[in-house]
Amino acid sequence: MKRMKEYTPYHSPNDPCPPIGKKYYSTPPQLYIPFQPANLPQYSPKEALAKGTLWPAFYDYYDNPYRQRGN
Amino acid sequence: MPTSMPDDYYRLLHDLQAVDFVLVELTLYLDTHPTDEEAVKQFNHYSSERKKLKKQIERSYGPLQQYGNSYSATDKWNWSDGPWPWQV
């Protein structure tokens, strides 16, 4: 299960709908690497094709945070 | 039109796809890192690798591309022999 950041939106007493609860957002690695350094370790071609990136440093797969946590 | 292709056909196309992906990634990387000799060396290596792979595929399964990007068979205009891309 992918660790994702979360926040809880304010739920007003006047809000007729049930509270949303936790909302999740992803912060992929490219946010933290301003300029890609040279000679980063690489995947093999087949693995890079499957994972969608040549460099493990930028690997960022999608994991539905709402499914496991049930809310 | 053949009803089925040998496993080798799919294996070679998978290899070609993997090499193509590496070339795309390296192209994008080199656009912003033009002086990274290591990456340029790797790019040229995979580029020649792709040429060999393409020749190998086309020798047994016909042309991959059109308009002169691939040779045609000499005895017959055979670009429509193999399965179409969406049929692969």
Backbone of each chain as nested JSON, in Angstrom:
{
  "chains": [
    {"id": "A", "residues": [
      {"number": 1, "name": "MET", "atoms": {"N": [0.861, -1.184, 0.0], "CA": [0.0, 0.0, 0.0], "C": [0.899, 1.236, 0.0]}},
      {"number": 2, "name": "LYS", "atoms": {"N": [0.614, 2.153, -0.895], "CA": [1.491, 3.297, -1.075], "C": [1.207, 4.344, -0.004]}},
      {"number": 3, "name": "ARG", "atoms": {"N": [2.284, 4.871, 0.604], "CA": [2.085, 5.912, 1.614], "C": [1.727, 7.214, 0.902]}},
      {"number": 4, "name": "MET", "atoms": {"N": [0.544, 7.761, 1.156], "CA": [0.158, 9.019, 0.489], "C": [-0.174, 10.049, 1.55]}},
      {"number": 5, "name": "LYS", "atoms": {"N": [0.003, 11.301, 1.182], "CA": [-0.304, 12.359, 2.157], "C": [-1.812, 12.59, 2.176]}},
      {"number": 6, "name": "GLU", "atoms": {"N": [-2.292, 13.095, 3.258], "CA": [-3.763, 13.232, 3.375], "C": [-4.105, 14.503, 4.121]}},
      {"number": 7, "name": "TYR", "atoms": {"N": [-5.362, 14.917, 3.983], "CA": [-5.863, 16.039, 4.786], "C": [-7.358, 15.808, 4.989]}},
      {"number": 8, "name": "THR", "atoms": {"N": [-7.882, 16.474, 5.968], "CA": [-9.314, 16.311, 6.231], "C": [-10.0, 17.65, 6.002]}},
      {"number": 9, "name": "PRO", "atoms": {"N": [-10.845, 17.761, 4.969], "CA": [-11.518, 19.041, 4.721], "C": [-12.49, 19.378, 5.843]}},
      {"number": 10, "name": "TYR", "atoms": {"N": [-12.702, 20.651, 6.04], "CA": [-13.594, 21.112, 7.101], "C": [-15.022, 20.676, 6.765]}},
      {"number": 11, "name": "HIS", "atoms": {"N": [-15.733, 20.168, 7.731], "CA": [-17.129, 19.778, 7.51], "C": [-17.999, 20.69, 8.363]}},
      {"number": 12, "name": "SER", "atoms": {"N": [-18.788, 21.546, 7.686], "CA": [-19.602, 22.535, 8.42], "C": [-20.84, 21.871, 8.994]}},
      {"number": 13, "name": "PRO", "atoms": {"N": [-21.285, 22.33, 10.152], "CA": [-22.557, 21.786, 10.686], "C": [-23.719, 22.036, 9.736]}},
      {"number": 14, "name": "ASN", "atoms": {"N": [-23.582, 23.049, 8.853], "CA": [-24.672, 23.329, 7.908], "C": [-24.567, 22.458, 6.656]}},
      {"number": 15, "name": "ASP", "atoms": {"N": [-23.567, 21.638, 6.619], "CA": [-23.374, 20.84, 5.399], "C": [-24.326, 19.64, 5.448]}},
      {"number": 16, "name": "PRO", "atoms": {"N": [-25.308, 19.566, 4.538], "CA": [-26.282, 18.455, 4.573], "C": [-25.645, 17.102, 4.266]}},
      {"number": 17, "name": "CYS", "atoms": {"N": [-24.517, 17.156, 3.503], "CA": [-23.942, 15.871, 3.088], "C": [-23.084, 15.323, 4.223]}},
      {"number": 18, "name": "PRO", "atoms": {"N": [-22.884, 14.003, 4.209], "CA": [-22.015, 13.42, 5.248], "C": [-20.58, 13.905, 5.045]}},
      {"number": 19, "name": "PRO", "atoms": {"N": [-19.777, 13.956, 6.112], "CA": [-18.389, 14.436, 5.96], "C": [-17.599, 13.548, 5.014]}},
      {"number": 20, "name": "ILE", "atoms": {"N": [-16.695, 14.189, 4.243], "CA": [-15.898, 13.439, 3.251], "C": [-14.864, 12.577, 3.964]}},
      {"number": 21, "name": "GLY", "atoms": {"N": [-14.414, 13.093, 5.134], "CA": [-13.365, 12.334, 5.838], "C": [-12.019, 12.689, 5.257]}},
      {"number": 22, "name": "LYS", "atoms": {"N": [-11.175, 11.702, 5.15], "CA": [-9.807, 11.992, 4.7], "C": [-9.746, 12.091, 3.184]}},
      {"number": 23, "name": "LYS", "atoms": {"N": [-8.96, 13.033, 2.668], "CA": [-8.699, 13.101, 1.226], "C": [-7.2, 12.928, 1.042]}},
      {"number": 24, "name": "TYR", "atoms": {"N": [-6.796, 12.212, -0.037], "CA": [-5.383, 11.863, -0.249], "C": [-4.846, 12.599, -1.464]}},
      {"number": 25, "name": "TYR", "atoms": {"N": [-3.56, 12.933, -1.411], "CA": [-2.909, 13.508, -2.599], "C": [-1.508, 12.923, -2.705]}},
      {"number": 26, "name": "SER", "atoms": {"N": [-1.063, 12.854, -4.004], "CA": [0.221, 12.192, -4.223], "C": [1.295, 13.242, -4.412]}},
      {"number": 27, "name": "THR", "atoms": {"N": [2.486, 12.988, -3.9], "CA": [3.609, 13.916, -4.143], "C": [4.717, 13.093, -4.805]}},
      {"number": 28, "name": "PRO", "atoms": {"N": [4.695, 13.046, -6.148], "CA": [5.643, 12.187, -6.863], "C": [7.077, 12.648, -6.704]}},
      {"number": 29, "name": "PRO", "atoms": {"N": [8.039, 11.76, -6.988], "CA": [9.453, 12.086, -6.76], "C": [9.944, 13.289, -7.552]}},
      {"number": 30, "name": "GLN", "atoms": {"N": [9.309, 13.531, -8.723], "CA": [9.898, 14.633, -9.509], "C": [9.702, 15.992, -8.848]}},
      {"number": 31, "name": "LEU", "atoms": {"N": [8.821, 16.022, -7.832], "CA": [8.667, 17.297, -7.118], "C": [9.91, 17.592, -6.289]}},
      {"number": 32, "name": "TYR", "atoms": {"N": [10.618, 16.536, -5.915], "CA": [11.742, 16.715, -4.992], "C": [13.077, 16.652, -5.706]}},
      {"number": 33, "name": "ILE", "atoms": {"N": [13.076, 16.492, -7.022], "CA": [14.355, 16.448, -7.751], "C": [14.309, 17.549, -8.787]}},
      {"number": 34, "name": "PRO", "atoms": {"N": [14.794, 18.752, -8.469], "CA": [14.675, 19.861, -9.418], "C": [15.366, 19.589, -10.733]}},
      {"number": 35, "name": "PHE", "atoms": {"N": [16.634, 19.101, -10.667], "CA": [17.327, 18.825, -11.925], "C": [17.929, 17.438, -11.82]}},
      {"number": 36, "name": "GLN", "atoms": {"N": [17.566, 16.58, -12.771], "CA": [17.977, 15.181, -12.669], "C": [19.496, 15.062, -12.717]}},
      {"number": 37, "name": "PRO", "atoms": {"N": [20.122, 14.467, -11.691], "CA": [21.582, 14.318, -11.73], "C": [21.979, 13.252, -12.748]}},
      {"number": 38, "name": "ALA", "atoms": {"N": [23.238, 13.279, -13.153], "CA": [23.698, 12.3, -14.146], "C": [23.946, 10.958, -13.462]}},
      {"number": 39, "name": "ASN", "atoms": {"N": [24.014, 9.92, -14.301], "CA": [24.405, 8.571, -13.855], "C": [23.557, 8.06, -12.693]}},
      {"number": 40, "name": "LEU", "atoms": {"N": [22.265, 8.298, -12.761], "CA": [21.393, 7.662, -11.757], "C": [21.284, 6.181, -12.091]}},
      {"number": 41, "name": "PRO", "atoms": {"N": [21.046, 5.343, -11.09], "CA": [20.876, 3.911, -11.402], "C": [19.66, 3.718, -12.305]}},
      {"number": 42, "name": "GLN", "atoms": {"N": [19.701, 2.67, -13.14], "CA": [18.642, 2.473, -14.121], "C": [18.037, 1.073, -13.996]}},
      {"number": 43, "name": "TYR", "atoms": {"N": [16.801, 0.952, -14.489], "CA": [16.18, -0.373, -14.614], "C": [16.704, -1.049, -15.874]}},
      {"number": 44, "name": "SER", "atoms": {"N": [16.443, -2.347, -15.995], "CA": [16.732, -3.027, -17.271], "C": [15.643, -2.582, -18.255]}},
      {"number": 45, "name": "PRO", "atoms": {"N": [15.912, -2.663, -19.586], "CA": [14.912, -2.194, -20.561], "C": [13.525, -2.778, -20.341]}},
      {"number": 46, "name": "LYS", "atoms": {"N": [13.457, -4.093, -20.1], "CA": [12.137, -4.727, -19.941], "C": [11.437, -4.164, -18.708]}},
      {"number": 47, "name": "GLU", "atoms": {"N": [12.185, -4.049, -17.605], "CA": [11.562, -3.554, -16.371], "C": [11.177, -2.09, -16.534]}},
      {"number": 48, "name": "ALA", "atoms": {"N": [12.037, -1.313, -17.247], "CA": [11.721, 0.103, -17.452], "C": [10.436, 0.228, -18.255]}},
      {"number": 49, "name": "LEU", "atoms": {"N": [10.278, -0.653, -19.254], "CA": [9.059, -0.611, -20.071], "C": [7.838, -0.903, -19.207]}},
      {"number": 50, "name": "ALA", "atoms": {"N": [7.968, -1.847, -18.292], "CA": [6.823, -2.214, -17.451], "C": [6.53, -1.128, -16.431]}},
      {"number": 51, "name": "LYS", "atoms": {"N": [7.567, -0.488, -15.921], "CA": [7.364, 0.469, -14.836], "C": [7.167, 1.89, -15.346]}},
      {"number": 52, "name": "GLY", "atoms": {"N": [7.458, 2.136, -16.614], "CA": [7.155, 3.45, -17.169], "C": [8.224, 4.488, -16.95]}},
      {"number": 53, "name": "THR", "atoms": {"N": [9.381, 4.036, -16.401], "CA": [10.481, 4.986, -16.275], "C": [11.791, 4.219, -16.285]}},
      {"number": 54, "name": "LEU", "atoms": {"N": [12.837, 4.889, -16.756], "CA": [14.121, 4.222, -16.853], "C": [14.853, 4.274, -15.513]}},
      {"number": 55, "name": "TRP", "atoms": {"N": [14.487, 5.25, -14.669], "CA": [15.216, 5.473, -13.42], "C": [14.34, 5.175, -12.205]}},
      {"number": 56, "name": "PRO", "atoms": {"N": [14.788, 4.249, -11.323], "CA": [13.992, 3.936, -10.122], "C": [13.682, 5.183, -9.296]}},
      {"number": 57, "name": "ALA", "atoms": {"N": [14.555, 6.207, -9.38], "CA": [14.333, 7.412, -8.566], "C": [13.005, 8.064, -8.932]}},
      {"number": 58, "name": "PHE", "atoms": {"N": [12.528, 7.868, -10.156], "CA": [11.305, 8.554, -10.587], "C": [10.106, 7.623, -10.663]}},
      {"number": 59, "name": "TYR", "atoms": {"N": [10.275, 6.397, -10.155], "CA": [9.178, 5.43, -10.271], "C": [8.008, 5.889, -9.406]}},
      {"number": 60, "name": "ASP", "atoms": {"N": [6.807, 6.006, -9.979], "CA": [5.653, 6.518, -9.236], "C": [4.4, 5.832, -9.746]}},
      {"number": 61, "name": "TYR", "atoms": {"N": [4.005, 4.774, -9.09], "CA": [2.839, 4.017, -9.586], "C": [1.584, 4.515, -8.89]}},
      {"number": 62, "name": "TYR", "atoms": {"N": [0.442, 4.217, -9.457], "CA": [-0.823, 4.668, -8.858], "C": [-1.381, 3.572, -7.958]}},
      {"number": 63, "name": "ASP", "atoms": {"N": [-1.81, 3.974, -6.797], "CA": [-2.422, 3.011, -5.869], "C": [-3.646, 3.704, -5.294]}},
      {"number": 64, "name": "ASN", "atoms": {"N": [-4.815, 3.118, -5.469], "CA": [-6.043, 3.795, -5.058], "C": [-6.121, 3.839, -3.531]}},
      {"number": 65, "name": "PRO", "atoms": {"N": [-5.919, 5.038, -2.918], "CA": [-5.901, 5.096, -1.458], "C": [-7.277, 4.881, -0.858]}},
      {"number": 66, "name": "TYR", "atoms": {"N": [-8.312, 5.057, -1.659], "CA": [-9.655, 4.97, -1.083], "C": [-10.136, 3.535, -0.997]}},
      {"number": 67, "name": "ARG", "atoms": {"N": [-9.435, 2.625, -1.734], "CA": [-9.975, 1.262, -1.751], "C": [-9.674, 0.554, -0.442]}},
      {"number": 68, "name": "GLN", "atoms": {"N": [-8.367, 0.459, -0.041], "CA": [-8.066, -0.331, 1.16], "C": [-8.667, 0.319, 2.391]}},
      {"number": 69, "name": "ARG", "atoms": {"N": [-8.646, 1.67, 2.43], "CA": [-9.0, 2.293, 3.704], "C": [-10.51, 2.372, 3.882]}},
      {"number": 70, "name": "GLY", "atoms": {"N": [-11.264, 1.961, 2.832], "CA": [-12.699, 1.829, 3.033], "C": [-13.443, 3.126, 3.237]}},
      {"number": 71, "name": "ASN", "atoms": {"N": [-12.756, 4.277, 3.333], "CA": [-13.624, 5.489, 3.489], "C": [-13.523, 6.355, 2.27]}}
    ]},
    {"id": "B", "residues": [
      {"number": 1, "name": "MET", "atoms": {"N": [-2.814, -14.178, -45.144], "CA": [-2.622, -13.694, -43.764], "C": [-2.483, -14.923, -42.856]}},
      {"number": 2, "name": "PRO", "atoms": {"N": [-1.374, -15.051, -42.142], "CA": [-1.186, -16.23, -41.282], "C": [-2.202, -16.215, -40.14]}},
      {"number": 3, "name": "THR", "atoms": {"N": [-2.615, -17.402, -39.681], "CA": [-3.603, -17.41, -38.596], "C": [-2.92, -17.225, -37.256]}},
      {"number": 4, "name": "SER", "atoms": {"N": [-1.642, -17.634, -37.161], "CA": [-0.981, -17.402, -35.862], "C": [0.498, -17.178, -36.117]}},
      {"number": 5, "name": "MET", "atoms": {"N": [1.145, -16.434, -35.2], "CA": [2.556, -16.119, -35.367], "C": [3.37, -16.89, -34.339]}},
      {"number": 6, "name": "PRO", "atoms": {"N": [4.618, -17.21, -34.664], "CA": [5.429, -17.965, -33.685], "C": [5.755, -17.12, -32.465]}},
      {"number": 7, "name": "ASP", "atoms": {"N": [6.083, -17.771, -31.358], "CA": [6.393, -17.036, -30.125], "C": [7.566, -16.083, -30.354]}},
      {"number": 8, "name": "ASP", "atoms": {"N": [8.47, -16.5, -31.219], "CA": [9.66, -15.686, -31.452], "C": [9.264, -14.292, -31.928]}},
      {"number": 9, "name": "TYR", "atoms": {"N": [8.183, -14.238, -32.718], "CA": [7.694, -12.95, -33.242], "C": [7.359, -12.008, -32.081]}},
      {"number": 10, "name": "TYR", "atoms": {"N": [6.655, -12.541, -31.117], "CA": [6.234, -11.705, -29.972], "C": [7.423, -11.375, -29.091]}},
      {"number": 11, "name": "ARG", "atoms": {"N": [8.335, -12.327, -28.964], "CA": [9.513, -12.049, -28.113], "C": [10.328, -10.911, -28.722]}},
      {"number": 12, "name": "LEU", "atoms": {"N": [10.547, -10.996, -30.049], "CA": [11.358, -9.959, -30.711], "C": [10.666, -8.601, -30.637]}},
      {"number": 13, "name": "LEU", "atoms": {"N": [9.34, -8.608, -30.826], "CA": [8.628, -7.322, -30.778], "C": [8.673, -6.741, -29.372]}},
      {"number": 14, "name": "HIS", "atoms": {"N": [8.636, -7.595, -28.356], "CA": [8.738, -7.128, -26.979], "C": [10.117, -6.518, -26.74]}},
      {"number": 15, "name": "ASP", "atoms": {"N": [11.147, -7.166, -27.244], "CA": [12.497, -6.601, -27.109], "C": [12.565, -5.246, -27.794]}},
      {"number": 16, "name": "LEU", "atoms": {"N": [11.985, -5.179, -29.003], "CA": [12.026, -3.918, -29.75], "C": [11.315, -2.815, -28.978]}},
      {"number": 17, "name": "GLN", "atoms": {"N": [10.197, -3.2, -28.365], "CA": [9.418, -2.215, -27.605], "C": [10.226, -1.707, -26.414]}},
      {"number": 18, "name": "ALA", "atoms": {"N": [10.938, -2.621, -25.744], "CA": [11.724, -2.227, -24.569], "C": [12.85, -1.29, -25.003]}},
      {"number": 19, "name": "VAL", "atoms": {"N": [13.522, -1.628, -26.104], "CA": [14.631, -0.788, -26.576], "C": [14.088, 0.569, -27.001]}},
      {"number": 20, "name": "ASP", "atoms": {"N": [12.933, 0.564, -27.651], "CA": [12.344, 1.847, -28.061], "C": [12.051, 2.712, -26.861]}},
      {"number": 21, "name": "PHE", "atoms": {"N": [11.551, 2.093, -25.783], "CA": [11.214, 2.89, -24.604], "C": [12.473, 3.5, -24.0]}},
      {"number": 22, "name": "VAL", "atoms": {"N": [13.533, 2.723, -23.934], "CA": [14.792, 3.256, -23.402], "C": [15.257, 4.422, -24.261]}},
      {"number": 23, "name": "LEU", "atoms": {"N": [15.087, 4.293, -25.577], "CA": [15.523, 5.383, -26.468], "C": [14.681, 6.631, -26.245]}},
      {"number": 24, "name": "VAL", "atoms": {"N": [13.39, 6.449, -26.008], "CA": [12.546, 7.619, -25.737], "C": [12.997, 8.294, -24.457]}},
      {"number": 25, "name": "GLU", "atoms": {"N": [13.21, 7.498, -23.407], "CA": [13.627, 8.081, -22.126], "C": [14.954, 8.805, -22.271]}},
      {"number": 26, "name": "LEU", "atoms": {"N": [15.887, 8.19, -22.973], "CA": [17.215, 8.804, -23.11], "C": [17.143, 10.058, -23.971]}},
      {"number": 27, "name": "THR", "atoms": {"N": [16.268, 10.044, -24.99], "CA": [16.12, 11.246, -25.824], "C": [15.652, 12.415, -24.979]}},
      {"number": 28, "name": "LEU", "atoms": {"N": [14.613, 12.154, -24.167], "CA": [14.087, 13.233, -23.316], "C": [15.151, 13.679, -22.327]}},
      {"number": 29, "name": "TYR", "atoms": {"N": [15.911, 12.708, -21.777], "CA": [16.944, 13.058, -20.799], "C": [18.023, 13.901, -21.467]}},
      {"number": 30, "name": "LEU", "atoms": {"N": [18.424, 13.49, -22.664], "CA": [19.53, 14.188, -23.341], "C": [19.118, 15.564, -23.825]}},
      {"number": 31, "name": "ASP", "atoms": {"N": [17.808, 15.776, -24.018], "CA": [17.372, 17.123, -24.394], "C": [17.773, 18.13, -23.326]}},
      {"number": 32, "name": "THR", "atoms": {"N": [17.755, 17.688, -22.075], "CA": [18.09, 18.62, -20.989], "C": [19.497, 18.391, -20.464]}},
      {"number": 33, "name": "HIS", "atoms": {"N": [20.15, 17.321, -20.909], "CA": [21.514, 17.047, -20.43], "C": [22.418, 16.773, -21.616]}},
      {"number": 34, "name": "PRO", "atoms": {"N": [22.588, 17.753, -22.526], "CA": [23.304, 17.453, -23.778], "C": [24.748, 17.036, -23.589]}},
      {"number": 35, "name": "THR", "atoms": {"N": [25.331, 17.363, -22.438], "CA": [26.773, 17.082, -22.319], "C": [27.041, 15.802, -21.53]}},
      {"number": 36, "name": "ASP", "atoms": {"N": [25.99, 15.034, -21.236], "CA": [26.193, 13.825, -20.431], "C": [26.708, 12.72, -21.348]}},
      {"number": 37, "name": "GLU", "atoms": {"N": [28.03, 12.594, -21.424], "CA": [28.605, 11.651, -22.404], "C": [28.172, 10.215, -22.135]}},
      {"number": 38, "name": "GLU", "atoms": {"N": [28.066, 9.88, -20.853], "CA": [27.675, 8.512, -20.516], "C": [26.318, 8.186, -21.148]}},
      {"number": 39, "name": "ALA", "atoms": {"N": [25.396, 9.155, -21.028], "CA": [24.049, 8.918, -21.573], "C": [24.091, 8.892, -23.093]}},
      {"number": 40, "name": "VAL", "atoms": {"N": [24.932, 9.727, -23.693], "CA": [25.025, 9.743, -25.151], "C": [25.577, 8.402, -25.624]}},
      {"number": 41, "name": "LYS", "atoms": {"N": [26.571, 7.9, -24.892], "CA": [27.145, 6.593, -25.27], "C": [26.058, 5.524, -25.203]}},
      {"number": 42, "name": "GLN", "atoms": {"N": [25.277, 5.568, -24.107], "CA": [24.215, 4.569, -23.948], "C": [23.187, 4.717, -25.053]}},
      {"number": 43, "name": "PHE", "atoms": {"N": [22.873, 5.98, -25.387], "CA": [21.88, 6.213, -26.448], "C": [22.341, 5.61, -27.77]}},
      {"number": 44, "name": "ASN", "atoms": {"N": [23.608, 5.86, -28.098], "CA": [24.106, 5.318, -29.369], "C": [24.144, 3.807, -29.344]}},
      {"number": 45, "name": "HIS", "atoms": {"N": [24.461, 3.256, -28.15], "CA": [24.477, 1.795, -28.049], "C": [23.086, 1.234, -28.335]}},
      {"number": 46, "name": "TYR", "atoms": {"N": [22.069, 1.821, -27.672], "CA": [20.72, 1.284, -27.88], "C": [20.208, 1.59, -29.277]}},
      {"number": 47, "name": "SER", "atoms": {"N": [20.694, 2.699, -29.85], "CA": [20.249, 3.012, -31.204], "C": [20.756, 1.95, -32.186]}},
      {"number": 48, "name": "SER", "atoms": {"N": [22.016, 1.55, -32.02], "CA": [22.53, 0.511, -32.938], "C": [21.882, -0.821, -32.599]}},
      {"number": 49, "name": "GLU", "atoms": {"N": [21.598, -1.017, -31.309], "CA": [20.915, -2.241, -30.895], "C": [19.559, -2.341, -31.6]}},
      {"number": 50, "name": "ARG", "atoms": {"N": [18.881, -1.198, -31.672], "CA": [17.551, -1.211, -32.295], "C": [17.659, -1.521, -33.78]}},
      {"number": 51, "name": "LYS", "atoms": {"N": [18.701, -0.975, -34.416], "CA": [18.841, -1.233, -35.865], "C": [19.025, -2.719, -36.101]}},
      {"number": 52, "name": "LYS", "atoms": {"N": [19.856, -3.355, -35.262], "CA": [20.082, -4.798, -35.43], "C": [18.778, -5.561, -35.218]}},
      {"number": 53, "name": "LEU", "atoms": {"N": [18.056, -5.171, -34.167], "CA": [16.812, -5.872, -33.832], "C": [15.804, -5.719, -34.971]}},
      {"number": 54, "name": "LYS", "atoms": {"N": [15.75, -4.505, -35.522], "CA": [14.791, -4.262, -36.617], "C": [15.14, -5.136, -37.812]}},
      {"number": 55, "name": "LYS", "atoms": {"N": [16.452, -5.214, -38.115], "CA": [16.863, -6.021, -39.272], "C": [16.482, -7.477, -39.044]}},
      {"number": 56, "name": "GLN", "atoms": {"N": [16.707, -7.905, -37.789], "CA": [16.42, -9.306, -37.478], "C": [14.921, -9.595, -37.637]}},
      {"number": 57, "name": "ILE", "atoms": {"N": [14.092, -8.678, -37.145], "CA": [12.645, -8.892, -37.219], "C": [12.198, -8.882, -38.672]}},
      {"number": 58, "name": "GLU", "atoms": {"N": [12.705, -7.912, -39.42], "CA": [12.226, -7.771, -40.789], "C": [12.71, -8.898, -41.69]}},
      {"number": 59, "name": "ARG", "atoms": {"N": [13.832, -9.505, -41.304], "CA": [14.319, -10.618, -42.139], "C": [13.312, -11.762, -42.104]}},
      {"number": 60, "name": "SER", "atoms": {"N": [12.696, -11.968, -40.943], "CA": [11.784, -13.132, -40.91], "C": [10.31, -12.734, -40.926]}},
      {"number": 61, "name": "TYR", "atoms": {"N": [9.978, -11.477, -40.611], "CA": [8.541, -11.2, -40.489], "C": [8.088, -10.03, -41.348]}},
      {"number": 62, "name": "GLY", "atoms": {"N": [8.92, -9.583, -42.243], "CA": [8.452, -8.541, -43.146], "C": [8.682, -7.152, -42.593]}},
      {"number": 63, "name": "PRO", "atoms": {"N": [8.377, -6.136, -43.395], "CA": [8.695, -4.761, -43.0], "C": [7.868, -4.301, -41.804]}},
      {"number": 64, "name": "LEU", "atoms": {"N": [8.486, -3.451, -40.985], "CA": [7.78, -2.883, -39.823], "C": [7.194, -1.52, -40.177]}},
      {"number": 65, "name": "GLN", "atoms": {"N": [7.91, -0.784, -41.045], "CA": [7.435, 0.567, -41.362], "C": [7.348, 0.73, -42.868]}},
      {"number": 66, "name": "GLN", "atoms": {"N": [6.835, 1.895, -43.273], "CA": [6.556, 2.075, -44.701], "C": [7.342, 3.286, -45.204]}},
      {"number": 67, "name": "TYR", "atoms": {"N": [7.134, 3.637, -46.455], "CA": [7.723, 4.804, -47.11], "C": [9.237, 4.813, -47.028]}},
      {"number": 68, "name": "GLY", "atoms": {"N": [9.834, 3.586, -47.196], "CA": [11.278, 3.532, -47.268], "C": [11.94, 3.341, -45.923]}},
      {"number": 69, "name": "ASN", "atoms": {"N": [11.162, 3.324, -44.851], "CA": [11.777, 3.063, -43.552], "C": [12.121, 1.587, -43.391]}},
      {"number": 70, "name": "SER", "atoms": {"N": [11.494, 0.755, -44.219], "CA": [11.806, -0.675, -44.179], "C": [11.933, -1.167, -45.61]}},
      {"number": 71, "name": "TYR", "atoms": {"N": [12.834, -2.168, -45.768], "CA": [12.942, -2.777, -47.091], "C": [11.705, -3.633, -47.351]}},
      {"number": 72, "name": "SER", "atoms": {"N": [11.36, -3.736, -48.654], "CA": [10.294, -4.675, -48.995], "C": [10.961, -5.948, -49.503]}},
      {"number": 73, "name": "ALA", "atoms": {"N": [10.176, -7.039, -49.491], "CA": [10.709, -8.269, -50.075], "C": [10.939, -8.006, -51.559]}},
      {"number": 74, "name": "THR", "atoms": {"N": [11.947, -8.647, -52.125], "CA": [12.251, -8.339, -53.528], "C": [11.254, -9.001, -54.478]}},
      {"number": 75, "name": "ASP", "atoms": {"N": [10.726, -10.191, -54.043], "CA": [9.859, -10.874, -55.007], "C": [8.433, -10.331, -54.97]}},
      {"number": 76, "name": "LYS", "atoms": {"N": [8.047, -9.728, -53.818], "CA": [6.642, -9.303, -53.729], "C": [6.55, -8.102, -52.823]}},
      {"number": 77, "name": "TRP", "atoms": {"N": [5.606, -7.215, -53.068], "CA": [5.34, -6.049, -52.209], "C": [4.597, -6.576, -50.987]}},
      {"number": 78, "name": "ASN", "atoms": {"N": [5.353, -6.826, -49.9], "CA": [4.783, -7.68, -48.852], "C": [4.451, -6.951, -47.563]}},
      {"number": 79, "name": "TRP", "atoms": {"N": [4.206, -5.625, -47.655], "CA": [4.013, -4.93, -46.383], "C": [2.706, -5.331, -45.689]}},
      {"number": 80, "name": "SER", "atoms": {"N": [1.779, -5.954, -46.436], "CA": [0.514, -6.272, -45.748], "C": [0.45, -7.755, -45.374]}},
      {"number": 81, "name": "ASP", "atoms": {"N": [1.611, -8.445, -45.391], "CA": [1.585, -9.889, -45.103], "C": [1.33, -10.172, -43.64]}},
      {"number": 82, "name": "GLY", "atoms": {"N": [2.108, -9.528, -42.775], "CA": [2.004, -9.894, -41.36], "C": [0.718, -9.351, -40.753]}},
      {"number": 83, "name": "PRO", "atoms": {"N": [0.473, -9.67, -39.461], "CA": [-0.724, -9.146, -38.789], "C": [-0.624, -7.633, -38.632]}},
      {"number": 84, "name": "TRP", "atoms": {"N": [-1.772, -6.963, -38.637], "CA": [-1.767, -5.503, -38.465], "C": [-1.4, -5.182, -37.013]}},
      {"number": 85, "name": "PRO", "atoms": {"N": [-0.907, -3.954, -36.75], "CA": [-0.48, -3.632, -35.381], "C": [-1.548, -3.91, -34.346]}},
      {"number": 86, "name": "TRP", "atoms": {"N": [-2.813, -3.647, -34.701], "CA": [-3.849, -3.858, -33.692], "C": [-4.2, -5.329, -33.546]}},
      {"number": 87, "name": "GLN", "atoms": {"N": [-3.685, -6.153, -34.499], "CA": [-3.971, -7.582, -34.396], "C": [-2.846, -8.316, -33.679]}},
      {"number": 88, "name": "VAL", "atoms": {"N": [-1.72, -7.645, -33.456], "CA": [-0.55, -8.359, -32.934], "C": [-0.9, -9.007, -31.6]}}
    ]}
  ]
}
